[in-house]
Amino acid sequence: MVQRSHGFRVKTRRLLRKHPRHRGMPPVTHTLLELKEGDKAAIVIDPSVHKGMPHRRFQGLTGVVVGKRGDAYILQVRVGDKMKTVLSRPEHLRKMEQ
């Protein structure tokens, strides 16, 4: 029997799909997004940028920025009753008003 792949983006055909008008590379302003510690950010995965992409289970969740590691931000996200640490580049984050 053939074993199917269980890669990082398995079962994401519908989840990581862009609207036809938003296809292609994102604008430069998404890459230049600056966040400070304590800011709230929504995780909105951009499927056209593979680098620094968080896992699909965090798509649509909101977290608090606790630090920076290289170009990526470290977010604390509540999943159920636990706090998870997510590393994500700014292309996959949207700043939220507090």
Buried (B, 14 or more C-beta within 10 A) or exposed (E): EEEEEEEEBEEBEEEBEEEEEEEEEBEEEBEEBEBEEEBBBBBBBBBEBEEBBBBBEBBEBBBBBBEBEEEBBBBEBEEEEEEBEBBBBBBBBEBEEE
